Amino acid sequence: MPLTSSDFFVLRTPLFPVAQYKDIFEKDPAQLIAGKPEFAYALYIGSRELVKELNRFIEQPGEFNEKKINKLKSSLYKYWVRACSRSTPYGVFAGCSLGTIGAETQLTINGPGEAIQQVRLDMDYYTKVCSYILKEVYIRKELRFYTNNSVYKIGDKFRYAEYTINNNRRKYLLSSITNSVFIEQIIEKAQAGLTIGEMVQLILAEDDSIAQEEAEGFVNELIDAQLLISEMEPKITGPGNLPLLIDRLESIADAKALRDQLLALSVLFSKQDYDQERLSEIHQQCETDFPIALPKDLLQIDLFKSTSHCTLSADMVNDITQKLSKLLAICNSYPQGNTELTNFGNKLNELYDGQEIPLNLALDAETGIGYGASIDNSFHTPFVEDIMAGGGSNGPSTINWTPLQQLSLDKYEQFIKDRLTTVHITDEDLKPFGKTDNLNFASSCFLFGSLHKAAPGAPEGQDYLFSMQSLGGPSAANLLGRFCSGDTEMTEKVKDLLREEEATDPDAIFAEVVHFPEARATNVLIRPILRPYEIPYVGVASVDAEHQLPLSDLMVSVQRGNIVLRSKKWNKRVIPRLSSAHNYGYNSLPAYKFLCDLQQQGVRSGFYWDWGVCSGKPYLPRVMYHNIIISRATWELKQKDVDTLTKDKNKIVENITRYREERNMPALVTIADADNELLIDCTQPESLEILFDFVKKRQSVKLREFLFGENESMVTDTDNRAYTNEVLIPLRYKPVTAEQKAAARFHDQEQMQSIPRNYTPGSEWLYVKIYCGYALTEELLSTYFAEKIPEWKEAGLAESFFFLRYADPNPHLRLRFLNSADRSKNEQLLTMIFDDLQPYIEAGQIKKIQTDTYTREIERYGASTMALSEQLFDADSHAVLGIVSMLEGPEGEEYRWKLAARGLDILLDDFGFNLEWKKNLLGNLQRGFVEEFGGAKLLNKQLNDKYRRFQKDIESFLNDEDDEQNDIADVIDIFRQRSARIRELAPEIVRLAAEESGNENQHWDLLSSYIHMFLNRLFVAKQRKHELLIYHFLEKYYTSKVAQAAKAVPVS
């Protein structure tokens, strides 16, 4: 079974039993508040303004006209109904409880008086307090300041992220500052922290003509420009911020009064008996001590509810995971990959062809690639910052017809035809989706949904209903991190989960992304230190310096179609993780979004039901698989419907009842607004007014069935009153036939720096680029260079040579010649090339010929094997020149791909690969390219169909007994000449690669690159698509041959 559960779960429940929602219709506001002090307290936390208005209304009802009364009742309705029906934690309106997987299901929560509140200052307010304190000169001069960890150098400038405050919110932008000897020194030395005085002394030591006051002013300007960040900057991982601030101020003598104020505030937070009076004291203390306007939400409060019993039956959980393991087949139908991530990887590969570059450079929109919206947002344009303009295509949308599209359409037609209220997914329905044996799903994931008792008469073994809201990753900690700060036991459980997750890839570093976004959003990001490593980016890490991986430490490359990060410090692959439910995709800095997006690389984001082309239908039924609800019934209510229903004011309830009966709509539904839901009782006029008001504002709303009205909850309190619930169960995913993932390998950095990397024009390597079309490139290679290069080498004008075809984005031919003994020969070669190709330039066929710096791809080919690789390229380039000179017209193109397959197979033979190794290597290459091209099932079908069409050709061209019949004896002779040279090089390449990397199979990576370059040289255009086909064909061929060989082995 691919999915298995952990030994714990988290239960989330609202403040009151679900049945008490009706009190809003039966009691006036004064009775409601007086009878439920817990609600009055929750309301005080959620909306102090509403509490003030309610008190005014209770004391002076005559001052409120009908409009004000309706507005007040509407607000009160939303809060009260939330307190009875919505389990999502918010203040003390709902809370969470830690539970265990055990022998039986028992879910009994205790009264509100036994709950524990985790209270802290709202991060937006706390940040402003820190800014206020930092302005005090006597404090500022004592603090240490650190280099902004987003700083990187481009040319003569340092670039970094800073924020402005707009409409009381942080808005980040990328800024730059021109380098100087002072700035460079400060940036370098402040990595370890410097005081203002120490920075001033650095400046004066460099230039003693500068006045001290001037130097201090300069340093303060750097601080105000946020190039330097104070040690008081709030943290989002680790222990609470307020105690850290108090401890830091203790060593500053002049800060005693300020420290005493903060200590008094801390005392108010230290006791658990929170009530309105205590919170009011905190408000008053903040208002008195700090000249900062109090925000609407001064405090952030999380509620941890006590339970008498909190266990889920292991049998029930296993039953759920067993069924979901089968449902995961539907994931095979989902589109794969993140478009922005794919585009970034493709561009990185296109521009740098596997070379590893600094991540900061890659993410720079001006000098590198940029990420997401950064290309448009790299320049600050304040005049239009507040204009949220959306764009869209006017062209027709394209629907990728998948098995899920077909299934959803079939189920909708069945629903209409048979007048159903629920459609059921069967095991037969799942067959077209394929197997889940090897599904790329997150190894650590979570299941989120609600539990209900089954209706009477339910089938045996199905004594429960589970309504699934989500199933996904990339980590089980995504929805748990926020609540760990208030529960040490939960923290330890989550750490255990993360250690399990990290064990799935022991060669990599899993690092927590630490970023301080818009301040209020930081409330959901606060969490303990959950992992040993952190990636701080415009945020302060809580782990020690050795375990911090700033962006300046990270390198990026593309390996086997995957974007790979490497830590220079640790020389290991880095896998970013964000153990938070933060919506990082909204208005985020490119680097932060990139790191978070990278979490999803290579894995399915989660399971979901998609109605596809039927999504816009006004009524969609419930969807179930056995006793798992995978999609609740929904209805769309439009303004025109409301106009009809409310035409006769005296018959609104009667009209809505008839409307519901016609559409099988229950009396209890929720208004669905993204992930927010508001309970509506369609039998109550007051509730309907709320509904109609929503429709009026939006013209249309989506309604979902409210399951707790029909199916009794499995959660009760000690008085046996039922509560709505949400359960979050951490899961592990292990495919039945797990693929052996090839680990990213990195070379010894000292050794890499020991060999020359860059060869400028005039050095021993001549690098020539000839910009022309694909056809002319092929003509030049097959005629001019196929003839001239052997002549030049024989005449001693080139010791070594190799070429490749490229586009950046314009197509061109790249040629590299080595003359280490006599560099002047490069000048002779260049003159001959210019002279011989001049007619093409004059005819406009060649756009330009230019020389460039040859930068060796040492990260890709290794320091010890770089020169050997260049010798191999020489042998391969000569072979390809000989082959392309034989290929003519359409018949030549028919031969080209077949010779590519044969040449690749011979190259594998040269490195001593047996049939099993060939199958494994080509399988890795094929999967990487399928991912790059979208990974859709349709693509695999096309590839398989094409293979069947050409299977006999492949088998014939890979069989040396058919060489004469296929008329390729001359080509095979060229490959033999290449093999003679490569077989001399191969043993040394294998040995040195293993020594340098510590991996005896490192030559597999090198061979993958050699294969890629061979195919690049041989194919005229669309090389990567050709690679995909060749890899697929050979993987199928080798798999078949391995199976045949296994059958041929006699059974002893």
PATI-314424 format. One record per residue (C-alpha): x, y, z; residue in three letters. Coordinates in steps of 0.5 Angstrom, whole numbers, plus 500, padded with zeros to 3 digits. Each point is the difference from the previous one (the first is absolute). Layout:
REM residues N
XYZALA;...
***
This chain:
REM residues 1052
500500500MET;503506498PRO;497505505LEU;501499508THR;499504505SER;504503506SER;498498507ASP;497507502PHE;495505497PHE;497507501VAL;493501502LEU;497507499ARG;493502502THR;496506501PRO;499504507LEU;492497501PHE;496494498PRO;497500493VAL;493500502ALA;501507504GLN;500504493TYR;493500501LYS;501505506ASP;501506495ILE;493499498PHE;497499507GLU;503505504LYS;502508499ASP;507502501PRO;500502507ALA;497493502GLN;505497495LEU;506504503ILE;498499507ALA;499493500GLY;506498497LYS;506503503PRO;505496496GLU;497503493PHE;500507503ALA;508499501TYR;501497493ALA;496506497LEU;504505504TYR;507496497ILE;497500493GLY;497507500SER;500505505ARG;496505496GLU;494495500LEU;500499507VAL;500508501LYS;494500495GLU;497495504LEU;500503506ASN;498506498ARG;494497497PHE;498496506ILE;501507504GLU;497504495GLN;496497495PRO;496506498GLY;506503497GLU;500494495PHE;496501493ASN;497494496GLU;506500496LYS;505500506LYS;497494503ILE;500496494ASN;507501499LYS;502499507LEU;495493500LYS;504498494SER;507501503SER;498496506LEU;496495496TYR;507498497LYS;504500506TYR;495496504TRP;499495494VAL;507499499ARG;501498508ALA;495495499CYS;502497493SER;507502497ARG;506496503SER;505504497THR;504503506PRO;499508500TYR;501503507GLY;496496505VAL;495498495PHE;503494499ALA;506496502GLY;504493499CYS;501494504SER;506495500LEU;497493499GLY;503493499THR;499494495ILE;498494505GLY;495495501ALA;493503499GLU;497507498THR;499504506GLN;499508499LEU;498504506THR;502507501ILE;499503507ASN;497507502GLY;503507498PRO;503501507GLY;505494499GLU;503503493ALA;507503500ILE;501507496GLN;506502497GLN;500507500VAL;506505497ARG;500507497LEU;498500492ASP;506500496MET;498506496ASP;500504507TYR;506497503TYR;504502494THR;498507501LYS;502500507VAL;507497498CYS;501506495SER;498505505TYR;505497505ILE;505500494LEU;499508499LYS;503501507GLU;507502499VAL;503497507TYR;497493498ILE;502501493ARG;507501501LYS;501494505GLU;497495495LEU;503495495ARG;498501493PHE;500495494TYR;501500493THR;493499497ASN;500493498ASN;497501493SER;506504498VAL;504498493TYR;505503496LYS;498502492ILE;506504497GLY;501506504ASP;494500504LYS;497496506PHE;493498499ARG;495498506TYR;493500502ALA;497505504GLU;493502502TYR;496507500THR;494501504ILE;494501496ASN;493500503ASN;503497506ASN;502494497ARG;507498498ARG;502500492LYS;506497498TYR;504502494LEU;507499498LEU;505506501SER;507501498SER;506504503ILE;507502496THR;506496503ASN;505504503SER;506498505VAL;496502506PHE;494496498ILE;504494498GLU;503499506GLN;494501505ILE;496495496ILE;506495500GLU;501501508LYS;493501502ALA;498493498GLN;503499507ALA;496506503GLY;503507502LEU;498506504THR;500507497ILE;506501504GLY;504495496GLU;497501494MET;503508501VAL;507497501GLN;500496494LEU;498506496ILE;505505504LEU;506494499ALA;499501493GLU;500507499ASP;502504506ASP;498507497SER;492498501ILE;497503506ALA;497496505GLN;493503500GLU;500499492GLU;502493501ALA;495499505GLU;495503495GLY;502495495PHE;499494504VAL;493502502ASN;498501493GLU;502493499LEU;496498506ILE;494504497ASP;501498493ALA;499493503GLN;507497498LEU;501499507LEU;495496504ILE;500501508SER;501494505GLU;493502502MET;497498494GLU;494496502PRO;501492499LYS;494495497ILE;504494502THR;502498507GLY;498503507PRO;495506501GLY;503507498ASN;498504506LEU;504496505PRO;506500495LEU;499508499LEU;500501508ILE;506495501ASP;504505495ARG;498506503LEU;503498507GLU;507501498SER;498507498ILE;500505506ALA;496505497ASP;495496498ALA;498498507LYS;493504500ALA;498497493LEU;502493502ARG;496501507ASP;494501495GLN;501494496LEU;501496506LEU;493502503ALA;497499493LEU;503493500SER;497498507VAL;493502497LEU;502494495PHE;503495505SER;493498504LYS;495496496GLN;494503504ASP;498504493TYR;494504500ASP;497507498GLN;503503506GLU;507497498ARG;500502493LEU;498507502SER;506501504GLU;504498495ILE;497505495HIS;500505505GLN;508499502GLN;502500492CYS;496506499GLU;503504506THR;507497499ASP;501501492PHE;498506496PRO;497495495ILE;493500497ALA;497493503LEU;498496494PRO;493497499LYS;503493502ASP;506501505LEU;500493503LEU;501494496GLN;496494504ILE;500492499ASP;496496504LEU;502493502PHE;494496502LYS;500495506SER;497493498THR;498494505SER;501495494HIS;503502493CYS;502493496THR;498498493LEU;499492499SER;507498496ALA;495495496ASP;496506498MET;506504498VAL;503494496ASN;493499497ASP;500508498ILE;507500497THR;499493497GLN;495503496LYS;503506498LEU;506496498SER;496498494LYS;497507499LEU;507502499LEU;499497493ALA;496506498ILE;507505501CYS;503496494ASN;495505496SER;502506503TYR;505505496PRO;507500503GLN;504505502GLY;500507502ASN;500505494THR;505505503GLU;505495502LEU;500496494THR;501507496ASN;505502505PHE;504493499GLY;499500492ASN;503507500LYS;506498505LEU;501494495ASN;500504494GLU;504505502LEU;505496504TYR;500493498ASP;500497506GLY;506505503GLN;499501507GLU;499507502ILE;499505506PRO;492499502LEU;500508501ASN;503501493LEU;495495497ALA;494504504LEU;502507498ASP;495502495ALA;505505496GLU;507496500THR;497493501GLY;493496498ILE;495503506GLY;495496503TYR;492501499GLY;498507500ALA;507503502SER;501501492ILE;495506500ASP;501502508ASN;507501500SER;500507499PHE;496504506HIS;494504497THR;497503506PRO;495504495PHE;496494498VAL;502495506GLU;492500503ASP;497499493ILE;499492500MET;499499492ALA;498493498GLY;501498493GLY;498494496GLY;500497493SER;494501495ASN;502494497GLY;496493501PRO;502496506SER;502493499THR;498494504ILE;505495500ASN;495494500TRP;502495506THR;497494503PRO;498504505LEU;496505496GLN;497494497GLN;498497506LEU;497506503SER;496501494LEU;497493500ASP;498501507LYS;497506499TYR;496497494GLU;498494505GLN;498505505PHE;495504496ILE;497493496LYS;499497507ASP;498506504ARG;505498505LEU;503504506THR;506497501THR;505496495VAL;504495501HIS;507498498ILE;502493499THR;506496499ASP;498499493GLU;500507499ASP;507501503LEU;503495494LYS;501505495PRO;505504504PHE;505495501GLY;504497506LYS;502504506THR;506495501ASP;505506498ASN;496506501LEU;505506501ASN;496502506PHE;503504506ALA;503495505SER;498504506SER;493503499CYS;493501504PHE;493498500LEU;495506502PHE;492499501GLY;495499504SER;497493504LEU;493498500HIS;496495503LYS;497495494ALA;492501499ALA;496494502PRO;500494496GLY;507501497ALA;504494498PRO;504496504GLU;507503502GLY;498507498GLN;497503506ASP;503506499TYR;501506494LEU;506504499PHE;499506496SER;507502497MET;502507499GLN;507499498SER;505495499LEU;507502498GLY;507502502GLY;506502499PRO;500499507SER;496497506ALA;502506504ALA;497506495ASN;494500504LEU;503499507LEU;506504501GLY;496506502ARG;497497506PHE;506497502CYS;502506504SER;495499505GLY;500492501ASP;507497502THR;498493499GLU;497502493MET;507503498THR;503494502GLU;496496496LYS;501504494VAL;507500501LYS;500492499ASP;496501494LEU;505504497LEU;505496502ARG;497494496GLU;499505494GLU;507501500GLU;502493500ALA;497499494THR;506504496ASP;505499505PRO;505503495ASP;497507500ALA;499506505ILE;492501502PHE;500508502ALA;495504503GLU;499506496VAL;499506505VAL;498506497HIS;496506503PHE;494503495PRO;495505501GLU;500500508ALA;493498501ARG;501494496ALA;506498504THR;495498506ASN;499493496VAL;507499499LEU;502500507ILE;503494502ARG;505496504PRO;507498497ILE;497494496LEU;507498496ARG;507500501PRO;501505494TYR;497506498GLU;500504494ILE;499508502PRO;498505495TYR;498506503VAL;499497506GLY;504498506VAL;502493501ALA;500497507SER;505494499VAL;507501501ASP;504503494ALA;503494498GLU;493497498HIS;498506497GLN;499500492LEU;499507498PRO;499501492LEU;507502499SER;502493502ASP;496497495LEU;501498493MET;495497495VAL;500496494SER;496495496VAL;502493501GLN;496494496ARG;494505499GLY;500502507ASN;502507503ILE;505499505VAL;502504506LEU;507499503ARG;503503506SER;507502499LYS;502500508LYS;497492500TRP;501498493ASN;493497500LYS;494500497ARG;495505503VAL;492499501ILE;496506502PRO;494499505ARG;495504503LEU;497497506SER;494505499SER;494501497ALA;502507498HIS;497502493ASN;507502497TYR;497501493GLY;497506501TYR;504507499ASN;507496502SER;507502499LEU;503495494PRO;505497504ALA;495498506TYR;495497494LYS;505496497PHE;502497506LEU;493498502CYS;498498493ASP;506495500LEU;497496505GLN;495497495GLN;505499495GLN;500492498GLY;494499504VAL;492500499ARG;497506504SER;495496503GLY;493497499PHE;494503497TYR;493499497TRP;499504493ASP;494501497TRP;503502494GLY;496503494VAL;494499505CYS;503505505SER;495505498GLY;494496501LYS;495503505PRO;499494504TYR;505495501LEU;499493504PRO;504497506ARG;506496498VAL;502494504MET;504494500TYR;497495504HIS;499504507ASN;505505498ILE;497507498ILE;505503495ILE;496506497SER;494503504ARG;494501496ALA;499508498THR;495505497TRP;501506497GLU;495506502LEU;500506495LYS;497507501GLN;494498495LYS;499494505ASP;499505506VAL;496505496ASP;495494498THR;500497508LEU;499507503THR;495503495LYS;494499505ASP;503502507LYS;495496504ASN;502493496LYS;508500500ILE;500494505VAL;495496496GLU;503502493ASN;507498503ILE;497493502THR;497499493ARG;507502497TYR;504495505ARG;495494498GLU;501501493GLU;508500501ARG;500495505ASN;503505505MET;500499507PRO;498505505ALA;507501503LEU;505503495VAL;507504500THR;502506496ILE;506498497ALA;505506499ASP;507497499ALA;502496506ASP;495504504ASN;493497501GLU;494503504LEU;494496502LEU;493502497ILE;493497503ASP;496500494CYS;494500505THR;501506504GLN;499507497PRO;506503503GLU;504495497SER;498501493LEU;501508501GLU;507498501ILE;500496494LEU;496505495PHE;505505503ASP;506496497PHE;497499494VAL;498507499LYS;508502501LYS;502495495ARG;495498495GLN;501493502SER;502495505VAL;502493501LYS;496496505LEU;503493503ARG;496495504GLU;501500507PHE;501493503LEU;500501507PHE;492502499GLY;499493497GLU;505495503ASN;502500507GLU;507502502SER;505495503MET;502506505VAL;496502507THR;501503506ASP;500497507THR;492502500ASP;500496493ASN;498506496ARG;503499493ALA;505505497TYR;502501493THR;507498499ASN;506500495GLU;506494501VAL;507501497LEU;504493500ILE;507500498PRO;501495494LEU;506496497ARG;500498493TYR;504495497LYS;499497493PRO;499493499VAL;506500495THR;504505502ALA;505503495GLU;507501502GLN;502507500LYS;506502497ALA;503505505ALA;503506498ALA;508500501ARG;504506501PHE;508500499HIS;505502505ASP;500508500GLN;508501501GLU;501495494GLN;496504496MET;503506501GLN;507497499SER;499500492ILE;499506495PRO;493501499ARG;499506495ASN;504501494TYR;500507497THR;501502492PRO;507499499GLY;501495505SER;502492498GLU;493499499TRP;496503494LEU;493501500TYR;496502494VAL;492501499LYS;497500494ILE;493503500TYR;496497494CYS;494496499GLY;499492501TYR;501498493ALA;506504499LEU;503498506THR;499493497GLU;503501494GLU;506503503LEU;501494504LEU;499495495SER;504504494THR;505505502TYR;502498508PHE;499492498ALA;506502495GLU;504505503LYS;501498507ILE;503493498PRO;505504496GLU;501505505TRP;502495506LYS;504496495GLU;504507498ALA;501501508GLY;495506500LEU;496497506ALA;502495505GLU;493499502SER;493502498PHE;492499501PHE;494504498PHE;493500503LEU;493503497ARG;497505504TYR;495506501ALA;500506505ASP;494501497PRO;503501493ASN;503493497PRO;507500499HIS;506495499LEU;505500506ARG;508498498LEU;505499505ARG;508499498PHE;506498505LEU;507502498ASN;503500507SER;507500497ALA;500506495ASP;494505501ARG;501503493SER;497495496LYS;493502503ASN;501506497GLU;502496493GLN;494496501LEU;495506502LEU;503504493THR;498494496MET;493499503ILE;499507499PHE;503500493ASP;496494497ASP;493502503LEU;500507498GLN;496499494PRO;495497505TYR;500506504ILE;499505494GLU;494495497ALA;497502507GLY;500492501GLN;505501506ILE;497505505LYS;507501504LYS;506496502ILE;503502507GLN;505497505THR;499499507ASP;502498507THR;500492500TYR;498499507THR;501493502ARG;494496503GLU;504497506ILE;494499504GLU;497495495ARG;506497498TYR;505500506GLY;506503501ALA;505494499SER;496497494THR;499507496MET;506499496ALA;498493498LEU;493502499SER;502505495GLU;504495496GLN;494495500LEU;496506497PHE;506501495ASP;499492498ALA;492501500ASP;500507496SER;505496494HIS;495494500ALA;494505499VAL;503504495LEU;502494496GLY;492497501ILE;497507498VAL;504500494SER;497494498MET;492502501LEU;497503494GLU;492502499GLY;494496503PRO;504493500GLU;505503504GLY;495503505GLU;497493501GLU;507497501TYR;502506505ARG;496497506TRP;502493499LYS;507502500LEU;499504506ALA;497494504ALA;506495497ARG;505505502GLY;497501507LEU;500493501ASP;508499498ILE;502506505LEU;497496505LEU;504494498ASP;506504500ASP;499501507PHE;499493502GLY;492500501PHE;496493500ASN;493500498LEU;497501507GLU;504506501TRP;498503493LYS;493499502LYS;501504507ASN;504506497LEU;495501494LEU;494499505GLY;503506504ASN;501504494LEU;493498497GLN;496502507ARG;504507500GLY;498502493PHE;493497501VAL;500505506GLU;503506496GLU;495499495PHE;494500505GLY;499493502GLY;493499497ALA;497493499LYS;499502493LEU;507502499LEU;502492502ASN;494498495LYS;503503495GLN;507498501LEU;498493501ASN;496500493ASP;506503497LYS;504494503TYR;496495497ARG;500503493ARG;507500500PHE;502494504GLN;502496495LYS;505505497ASP;503501507ILE;501493501GLU;503499493SER;505506501PHE;502498507LEU;502493497ASN;507500497ASP;498494495GLU;496505496ASP;505505499ASP;501498493GLU;493499499GLN;498507502ASN;506503496ASP;504503506ILE;506497500ALA;504506499ASP;497504506VAL;501494504ILE;508501498ASP;499507502ILE;497498507PHE;506494501ARG;505506499GLN;497504505ARG;499494505SER;508499499ALA;501506503ARG;495500505ILE;502493503ARG;507503501GLU;496506504LEU;495496504ALA;503496505PRO;504507503GLU;494504499ILE;496494505VAL;506500505ARG;501508500LEU;492501501ALA;500495505ALA;506503504GLU;497507500GLU;493499501SER;501494505GLY;494497496ASN;502494496GLU;495501495ASN;501507499GLN;502499493HIS;493498498TRP;498508501ASP;506501496LEU;498495494LEU;493503501SER;503507498SER;504497494TYR;494497497ILE;497506501HIS;505504496MET;501494495PHE;492501498LEU;501508500ASN;505499495ARG;497495496LEU;493503499PHE;498507496VAL;495503505ALA;495498505LYS;506496504GLN;496499506ARG;494497497LYS;504496496HIS;504498506GLU;493498504LEU;498495494LEU;507497500ILE;500499507TYR;493497500HIS;501495494PHE;507498503LEU;497499507GLU;494496497LYS;505496496TYR;505498506TYR;494499505THR;498495494SER;506497499LYS;501499508VAL;494496501ALA;502496494GLN;506498503ALA;497498507ALA;495496496LYS;506496496ALA;503498507VAL;499493501PRO;497499507VAL;504495504SER;
***
